[in-house]
Amino acid sequence: MTNIAQKDTRNKLLRRLPEQAFDHIASHLKPVDLPVRRSLVEPNQPIDHVRFIESGLASMVAVASNGMGIEIGQLGYEGMSGYPVLLGVDRTPNPTSMQVSGGGLELPTSRFLSLLRDEAVRLIFLRYVHTQEMQLAHSALAAGRYNMHQRLARWLLMCHDRLLVDDMPLTHEFLALMLGVRRSGVTDHLHILEGMRAIKSTRGNVQILNRQVLLDVADGCYGAPEAEYERLLGFQSSDDQRPARPKGTWSTWSGSTIENQ
């Protein structure tokens, strides 16, 4: 198998690794297609592989005993599936699956865990877990203190950050599931955002027209987890990667990063 070059990867965590650490796993990284609904982590089953997402969008979901669920974590090219193994557990009740098709690099968990013997590498991944905890905390904040309109704007901004395209293949049904609300409520608030000329919503697609409007609507429920990732791991938002970046929450950040250990 031909080794994958670190410079050719899109995944932010892999690109963050020291060169020697990446070389340790390069021959074990397997490119995989990640279609919609592809399971990345099965509930209560051993996590045999971790997957570094290169493109597309995945969601970690909390599921109640009656089958009702809600998204508790969003993963894109900045992250990885199966990260509970970093905390010394081999399984989790929370499933992770693809919501927007893409691709990634698959690595056996045993090989991944061998990386963590290096303190600097372990620190990188523990910082990533911290940012996921931040995302979960702010999802709880949004659910408890912000209205549906603001939560929807936040979620669209998070998708926009990870997909890096303005046309996002998102259905009303999917949005309702991820936000834990009725589909009719999502449809109503999408229409409001359309009226504000922030988005254009068609069957199975949401197009971002004006990110700044979404930033204004989301207000304080968006931005802190993204800033923390940027501070610790050097993540660039979609604002930073577009030629004409609108001013807003992202532009107020210092953009400082912690050097590789």
Buried (B, 14 or more C-beta within 10 A) or exposed (E): EEEBEBEEBBBBBBBBBBEEBBEBBBEBBBEBEBEBEBEBBBEEEEBBBBBBBBBBBBBBBBBEEEEEBBBBBBBBBBBBBBBBBBEEEEBBEBBBBBBBBBBBBBBBBEBBBBBBEBEEBBBBBBBBEBBBEBBBEBBEBBBEEBEBBBBBBBBBBBBBBBBBBBEBBBBBEBBBBBBBBEBEBBBEBBEBBBEBEBBBBEEEEBEBBBBBBBBBBBBBBBBBBBBBBBBBBBBBBBBBEEEEBBEBBBBEBEEEBEEBE
